[in-house]
Amino acid sequence: MGRLWTILIHLHSLSGPVVMLLYPLYASVMAIESPSKEDDEQWLAYWILYSFLTLMEMVLQSLLEWIPIWYTLKLVLVSWLVLPQFRGAAFLYEKFVKQRIGKFASGKGDKSSGDRKGE
């Protein structure tokens, strides 16, 4: 049982960089090379949200250390953002981030997003 537990711990530790960085990096390169703009939006939204999550994690590190399952929760959240079946990053960007940016850009965000869609 000890060896199985050790293997599971190492797989859990390895799954984070694979899910959070390697797969998104590969998918982002593939999105750039594809003619579709839909996948570009998914991966740009992912990198925006992942950057925000990383910054918040740095700021709240002393609090998050007290939550034993934080790494697992982060892994589940990022998996939802990454997996193409869910398109979580694009969903969160459309529902929350885009609205907040529009308020700060005082209407300019709507013009730029319309120009981007027309390309």
WOWODA-V530220 format. One line per field, one symbol per residue. phi: phi as a letter, one per 40 degrees, with the letter a starting at -180 (. if undefined). psi: psi as a letter, one per 40 degrees, with the letter a starting at -180 (. if undefined). A space follows every 10 residues. Layout:
BEGIN
phi: ???
psi: ???
END
This chain:
BEGIN
phi: .ccccccccc cccccdcccc bccccccccc cccccccccc cdcccdcccc cccccccccc dcccccbcbd cccccccccc cccccbfccc cccccbcccc cccccfgccc ccccccccc
psi: dddddddddd dddddddddd dddddddddd ddeieieddd dddddddddd ddddddddde dddddehded dddddddddd ddhdddfddd dddddddddd ddddefeddd ddddddde.
END
